[in-house]
């Protein structure tokens, strides 16, 4: 296996202002650079065509239009430009992180050049989340169900072309295997345990937002849009009794940010935007008391385990991956889309006096189960070895 060759990631689910895919790819690039003899090639959409050469690693941005209604993301449809970029850098592997046109570009590239390992990450159960979930309210349950069936048939046809496939949860892996995709791995994601730590708590930051030592600070980190149901989080906060002296910190960007900010301009709600500095994000999480999320289609929940690593219990919804991330000892989950129940769960948890103990259990849970080293040792030691053969190793001397 050629040392110094490129390991490529190809995705359009990438945003410069946050998101779980960006977090994963940032951590993966750091691991490749520090722990392996290989280089990293990242191909993502951008506002123009450009190659950013970092010396050891390269990011190739391909000019793409913005996704309507989602200003942080772009739609990379130029498969020929993707194949041209792959030909310029000749990666030994391509990991595809979404399920639309880009995996077919990778498949076509391998048909042209031959020996390239193809890895697919099934990171969203798109037949349920998109084909069914997001269309049901517009076209009805019956037709959305048929779309879901067609989407699963498409998934079967797509993923059979890959040398190795992984999912983020056992249930998602089982679903793919039920479609006839063989030997689907499960890849738990990770968190920087040193950075996201209760020790990063800063009472001066709490004072800066007007929160006293005994007041409750709620925090949410993610896109502020309808898909993430950020409006439910805000509605739940507004239903809390004033006697709680609660504050809400909303971290992220999205198309609901302005309207929600206007709605809460006289309330203790702060819209801080996307926090690009991870150390600042870690400080804010550790300085808060409770993490809140209403996202019904969470595929893994990196933001949740980052909050738990910072010592926060979670109030969320019993849907998607959240029940896996938040067992009863680490928080409270309620029904999807119910701001009244979410508000009640926040109030009950705060008044229980158990936030400190629950937060410590959350930290212990993440320490025991989630780290980026564990993630990438499994990814490269098992999944990439399956795709590239036994000659592939990350332990070769650089």
C-alpha positions as CSV (number, residue, x, y, z in Angstrom):
1,X,0.0,0.0,0.0
2,X,1.5,3.3,-1.1
3,X,2.5,5.4,1.9
4,X,1.7,9.1,1.6
5,X,-1.2,8.5,-0.7
6,X,-4.5,10.4,-0.3
7,X,-7.5,9.1,1.7
8,X,-10.4,11.1,0.2
9,X,-13.7,12.2,1.8
10,X,-16.4,13.3,-0.6
11,X,-19.6,15.0,0.6
12,X,-22.0,17.8,0.1
13,X,-23.2,17.7,3.7
14,X,-20.5,20.1,4.7
15,X,-20.8,23.6,6.1
16,X,-18.2,26.1,7.1
17,X,-20.5,27.0,10.0
18,X,-20.9,23.8,11.9
19,X,-22.6,20.5,11.6
20,X,-21.8,16.9,12.6
21,X,-20.2,16.1,9.3
22,X,-17.8,19.0,9.6
23,X,-16.9,18.0,13.2
24,X,-16.2,14.4,12.1
25,X,-14.1,15.5,9.1
26,X,-12.1,17.9,11.2
27,X,-11.3,15.2,13.8
28,X,-10.6,12.7,11.0
29,X,-8.1,15.0,9.3
30,X,-6.3,15.6,12.5
31,X,-6.0,11.9,13.2
32,X,-4.8,11.1,9.7
33,X,-2.1,13.8,10.0
34,X,-0.9,12.9,13.4
35,X,-1.3,9.1,13.4
36,X,-1.0,7.7,9.9
37,X,1.5,7.9,6.9
38,X,-1.3,9.1,4.6
39,X,-2.6,12.4,3.4
40,X,-6.2,13.7,3.4
41,X,-8.1,15.0,0.4
42,X,-11.5,16.6,1.1
43,X,-13.9,17.4,-1.7
44,X,-16.8,19.6,-0.8
45,X,-19.0,22.3,-2.4
46,X,-18.0,25.9,-2.2
47,X,-18.8,29.4,-3.6
48,X,-16.1,28.9,-6.3
49,X,-13.7,26.4,-7.7
50,X,-10.5,26.3,-5.7
51,X,-7.8,24.1,-4.3
52,X,-6.6,24.8,-0.8
53,X,-3.2,23.2,-0.2
54,X,-2.3,22.9,3.4
55,X,0.9,21.1,2.6
56,X,0.1,17.6,4.0
57,X,-3.6,17.9,3.2
58,X,-5.8,19.3,0.5
59,X,-9.3,20.7,0.4
60,X,-10.9,20.9,-3.0
61,X,-14.0,23.2,-3.2
62,X,-16.2,22.9,-6.2
63,X,-18.5,25.8,-7.1
64,X,-22.1,24.9,-6.2
65,X,-25.4,26.7,-5.6
66,X,-26.9,27.2,-2.2
67,X,-29.5,24.7,-1.0
68,X,-32.9,26.6,-1.1
69,X,-34.0,27.3,2.4
70,X,-30.8,26.2,4.0
71,X,-28.2,28.9,3.5
72,X,-25.4,27.1,5.2
73,X,-25.2,24.3,2.7
74,X,-24.6,23.9,-1.0
75,X,-25.7,21.4,-3.6
76,X,-22.7,19.8,-5.4
77,X,-24.1,18.5,-8.7
78,X,-21.0,18.8,-10.9
79,X,-20.0,15.1,-11.0
80,X,-17.6,15.7,-13.9
81,X,-15.7,18.3,-11.8
82,X,-15.5,15.8,-8.9
83,X,-14.1,13.1,-11.2
84,X,-11.6,15.6,-12.6
85,X,-10.4,16.4,-9.1
86,X,-10.1,12.8,-8.2
87,X,-8.0,12.2,-11.3
88,X,-5.7,15.1,-10.3
89,X,-4.9,13.6,-6.9
90,X,-5.4,9.8,-7.4
91,X,-6.7,8.8,-3.9
92,X,-6.3,5.2,-2.7
93,X,-9.7,5.4,-1.0
94,X,-12.9,7.5,-1.2
95,X,-15.3,7.7,1.7
96,X,-18.8,9.0,0.6
97,X,-20.9,10.6,3.3
98,X,-24.2,11.1,1.5
99,X,-26.4,9.1,-0.8
100,X,-27.2,11.1,-3.9
101,X,-25.1,11.9,-7.0
102,X,-21.6,12.0,-5.4
103,X,-21.3,8.3,-4.6
104,X,-22.1,7.6,-8.3
105,X,-19.3,9.9,-9.3
106,X,-16.9,7.9,-7.0
107,X,-18.2,4.6,-8.5
108,X,-17.6,5.9,-12.0
109,X,-14.1,7.1,-11.1
110,X,-13.2,3.6,-9.9
111,X,-14.6,2.1,-13.1
112,X,-12.1,4.3,-15.0
113,X,-9.0,3.9,-12.9
114,X,-9.4,0.5,-11.2
115,X,-7.9,-0.1,-7.8
116,X,-9.6,2.4,-5.4
117,X,-11.3,1.4,-2.1
118,X,-14.9,2.7,-1.8
119,X,-16.3,3.3,1.7
120,X,-19.8,4.5,2.3
121,X,-21.1,6.1,5.5
122,X,-24.9,5.6,6.0
123,X,-25.1,8.7,8.2
124,X,-28.8,9.5,7.7
125,X,-31.7,7.1,7.3
126,X,-32.8,9.2,4.3
127,X,-35.7,7.0,3.2
128,X,-37.4,7.6,6.5
129,X,-36.1,11.1,7.3
130,X,-36.5,12.7,3.9
131,X,-38.5,10.5,1.5
132,X,-41.2,9.8,4.1
133,X,-40.8,12.2,7.0
134,X,-40.4,15.5,5.2
135,X,-43.0,14.8,2.4
136,X,-45.8,13.3,4.5
137,X,-47.3,16.7,5.4
138,X,-47.3,17.8,1.8
139,X,-48.4,14.7,-0.2
140,X,-50.1,12.5,2.4
141,X,-49.1,9.3,4.2
142,X,-49.8,6.9,1.4
143,X,-47.7,8.5,-1.3
144,X,-44.9,9.3,1.1
145,X,-44.8,5.7,2.2
146,X,-44.4,4.6,-1.5
147,X,-41.5,7.1,-1.8
148,X,-39.9,5.6,1.3
149,X,-40.1,2.1,-0.3
150,X,-38.5,3.4,-3.5
151,X,-35.8,5.2,-1.5
152,X,-34.9,2.0,0.3
153,X,-34.7,0.2,-3.1
154,X,-32.4,2.9,-4.3
155,X,-30.2,2.5,-1.1
156,X,-30.0,-1.3,-1.8
157,X,-28.8,-0.6,-5.4
158,X,-26.3,2.1,-4.3
159,X,-24.6,0.5,-1.4
160,X,-24.0,-2.8,-3.0
161,X,-21.3,-1.0,-5.1
162,X,-19.1,-0.3,-2.1
163,X,-16.3,-2.3,-0.6
164,X,-17.3,-1.4,3.0
165,X,-20.3,0.3,4.5
166,X,-20.9,1.6,8.0
167,X,-23.8,3.1,9.9
168,X,-23.8,5.2,13.0
169,X,-26.3,3.1,15.0
170,X,-27.0,-0.6,15.2
171,X,-30.6,-0.1,14.1
172,X,-29.4,1.6,10.9
173,X,-26.9,-1.1,10.2
174,X,-29.6,-3.8,10.7
175,X,-31.9,-1.9,8.3
176,X,-29.3,-1.9,5.6
177,X,-28.5,-5.6,6.1
178,X,-32.2,-6.2,5.8
179,X,-32.0,-4.7,2.3
180,X,-29.2,-7.2,1.3
181,X,-26.2,-5.0,2.0
182,X,-23.7,-7.3,3.6
183,X,-21.5,-6.9,6.7
184,X,-22.5,-3.3,7.6
185,X,-20.2,-2.0,10.4
186,X,-21.3,0.3,13.2
187,X,-19.1,3.3,13.7
188,X,-19.8,5.3,16.9
189,X,-18.5,8.8,16.7
190,X,-16.4,10.6,19.3
191,X,-15.6,13.7,21.2
192,X,-12.5,15.6,22.3
193,X,-12.6,14.6,26.0
194,X,-9.9,17.1,27.0
195,X,-11.5,20.0,25.3
196,X,-15.1,19.3,26.3
197,X,-14.8,19.1,30.0
198,X,-16.6,20.4,33.1
199,X,-13.3,22.0,34.1
200,X,-13.9,24.6,31.3
201,X,-16.8,26.2,33.3
202,X,-16.4,30.0,33.5
203,X,-18.5,32.0,36.0
204,X,-17.5,35.2,34.4
205,X,-19.1,34.1,31.1
206,X,-22.3,33.3,33.1
207,X,-22.2,36.8,34.6
208,X,-21.8,38.3,31.1
209,X,-25.2,36.9,30.0
210,X,-26.8,38.0,33.3
211,X,-27.0,34.6,34.9
212,X,-26.4,34.3,38.6
213,X,-24.6,31.4,40.3
214,X,-28.0,29.7,41.2
215,X,-29.8,30.5,38.0
216,X,-30.4,27.9,35.3
217,X,-28.7,28.4,31.9
218,X,-30.1,26.3,29.0
219,X,-28.0,25.8,25.8
220,X,-28.7,24.5,22.3
221,X,-26.1,24.0,19.6
222,X,-27.0,23.3,16.0
223,X,-28.8,24.7,13.0
224,X,-31.6,27.2,13.9
225,X,-34.1,25.9,11.4
226,X,-37.4,23.9,11.2
227,X,-35.7,20.6,10.5
228,X,-33.8,20.8,13.8
229,X,-37.1,22.2,15.5
230,X,-35.2,25.0,17.1
231,X,-38.5,26.8,17.4
232,X,-39.8,24.2,19.8
233,X,-36.8,24.8,22.0
234,X,-37.6,28.5,22.1
235,X,-41.3,27.9,22.7
236,X,-40.5,25.6,25.6
237,X,-38.3,28.2,27.1
238,X,-41.0,30.9,26.9
239,X,-43.3,28.5,28.8
240,X,-41.0,28.2,31.8
241,X,-42.0,30.0,35.0
242,X,-40.3,33.4,35.5
243,X,-39.4,32.3,39.0
244,X,-36.8,29.9,37.5
245,X,-34.7,32.9,36.4
246,X,-33.7,30.8,33.3
247,X,-31.6,31.9,30.4
248,X,-31.4,30.3,27.0
249,X,-28.3,30.4,24.7
250,X,-28.9,29.4,21.1
251,X,-25.6,28.6,19.3
252,X,-25.7,28.3,15.5
253,X,-27.1,29.8,12.3
254,X,-30.2,29.1,10.3
255,X,-33.2,30.5,8.6
256,X,-35.3,30.8,11.8
257,X,-32.7,32.7,13.7
258,X,-33.9,36.2,12.9
259,X,-37.6,35.6,13.5
260,X,-36.9,33.8,16.8
261,X,-34.6,36.6,17.9
262,X,-37.3,39.1,17.1
263,X,-39.8,37.0,19.0
264,X,-37.6,36.8,22.1
265,X,-36.0,40.3,22.1
266,X,-37.4,41.1,25.5
267,X,-36.5,37.7,27.0
268,X,-33.4,36.2,28.4
269,X,-32.5,34.5,25.2
270,X,-29.1,35.0,23.5
271,X,-28.5,34.1,19.8
272,X,-24.7,33.8,19.7
273,X,-24.4,32.6,16.1
274,X,-22.0,29.9,15.0
275,X,-19.1,29.5,17.4
276,X,-16.0,28.8,15.2
277,X,-13.6,28.5,18.1
278,X,-14.0,25.0,19.6
279,X,-12.5,26.2,22.9
280,X,-15.2,28.9,23.2
281,X,-17.9,26.3,22.5
282,X,-16.5,24.1,25.2
283,X,-16.5,27.0,27.6
284,X,-20.1,27.9,26.9
285,X,-21.3,24.3,27.3
286,X,-19.4,23.7,30.5
287,X,-20.7,27.0,31.9
288,X,-24.4,26.1,31.2
289,X,-26.6,23.8,33.2
290,X,-28.7,21.8,30.8
291,X,-28.6,21.0,27.1
292,X,-31.9,21.1,25.2
293,X,-32.8,19.7,21.7
294,X,-36.0,19.0,19.9
295,X,-34.5,17.4,16.8
296,X,-36.6,14.3,15.9
297,X,-34.2,12.9,13.2
298,X,-30.9,12.9,15.0
299,X,-28.7,10.3,13.3
300,X,-26.0,10.2,16.0
301,X,-25.9,13.4,18.0
302,X,-22.3,14.7,18.2
303,X,-23.6,17.9,19.8
304,X,-25.3,15.8,22.5
305,X,-22.1,13.9,23.5
306,X,-20.1,17.1,23.5
307,X,-22.6,18.6,25.9
308,X,-22.5,15.4,28.0
309,X,-18.7,15.5,28.0
310,X,-19.0,19.0,29.4
311,X,-21.1,17.7,32.2
312,X,-24.6,18.5,31.1
313,X,-27.8,16.5,31.4
314,X,-30.1,16.6,28.4
315,X,-33.7,17.4,27.8
316,X,-34.8,16.2,24.4
317,X,-37.2,14.1,22.4
318,X,-37.7,10.3,22.2
319,X,-36.9,9.9,18.6
320,X,-34.0,9.3,16.2
321,X,-30.7,8.5,17.9
322,X,-31.6,10.5,21.1
323,X,-32.8,7.5,23.1
324,X,-29.4,5.8,22.4
325,X,-27.5,9.0,23.5
326,X,-29.7,9.9,26.5
327,X,-30.6,6.9,28.8
328,X,-32.9,7.8,31.7
329,X,-30.0,8.3,34.1
330,X,-28.6,11.1,31.9
331,X,-31.7,13.2,31.1
332,X,-35.4,13.3,30.2
333,X,-37.0,12.7,26.8
334,X,-40.5,13.7,25.7
335,X,-42.7,13.5,22.6
336,X,-41.7,15.2,19.4
337,X,-43.0,18.7,18.7
338,X,-44.4,19.3,22.2
339,X,-43.1,22.5,23.7
340,X,-45.4,22.1,26.8
341,X,-43.9,18.8,27.8
342,X,-40.4,20.0,27.1
343,X,-40.9,23.0,29.4
344,X,-42.3,20.7,32.1
345,X,-39.4,18.3,31.8
346,X,-36.9,21.2,32.1
347,X,-38.7,22.6,35.2
348,X,-39.0,19.1,36.8
349,X,-35.4,18.3,36.2
350,X,-34.2,21.6,37.6
351,X,-36.3,21.4,40.7
352,X,-35.2,17.8,41.4
353,X,-31.8,19.0,42.5
354,X,-30.2,16.2,40.5
355,X,-28.5,18.2,37.7
356,X,-25.1,18.0,39.3
357,X,-25.1,14.2,39.8
358,X,-26.8,13.6,36.4
359,X,-24.1,15.8,34.7
360,X,-21.3,13.8,36.4
361,X,-22.9,10.5,35.2
362,X,-23.1,12.0,31.7
363,X,-19.4,12.8,31.7
364,X,-18.6,9.3,33.0
365,X,-20.7,7.8,30.3
366,X,-19.0,9.7,27.5
367,X,-15.5,8.9,28.9
368,X,-16.4,5.2,28.9
369,X,-17.9,5.0,25.4
370,X,-16.9,7.9,23.1
371,X,-13.5,9.1,22.0
372,X,-12.2,10.1,18.5
373,X,-9.2,7.8,18.9
374,X,-11.6,4.8,19.4
375,X,-13.7,6.0,16.4
376,X,-10.8,6.2,14.0
377,X,-8.9,3.1,15.2
378,X,-12.1,1.2,14.3
379,X,-12.6,3.1,11.1
380,X,-9.1,2.5,9.7
381,X,-8.4,-0.8,11.5
382,X,-11.5,-2.6,10.4
383,X,-13.6,-0.7,7.9
384,X,-10.8,0.6,5.7
385,X,-8.9,-2.7,5.9
386,X,-12.0,-4.4,4.6
387,X,-12.1,-2.0,1.6
388,X,-8.4,-1.8,0.9
389,X,-7.1,-5.1,2.0
390,X,-4.7,-6.3,4.6
391,X,-1.8,-4.3,3.2
392,X,-3.5,-1.1,4.5
393,X,-2.2,-0.1,7.9
394,X,-2.2,3.2,9.8
395,X,0.7,2.1,12.0
396,X,3.4,2.2,9.2
397,X,6.2,4.5,10.1
398,X,5.9,7.9,8.5
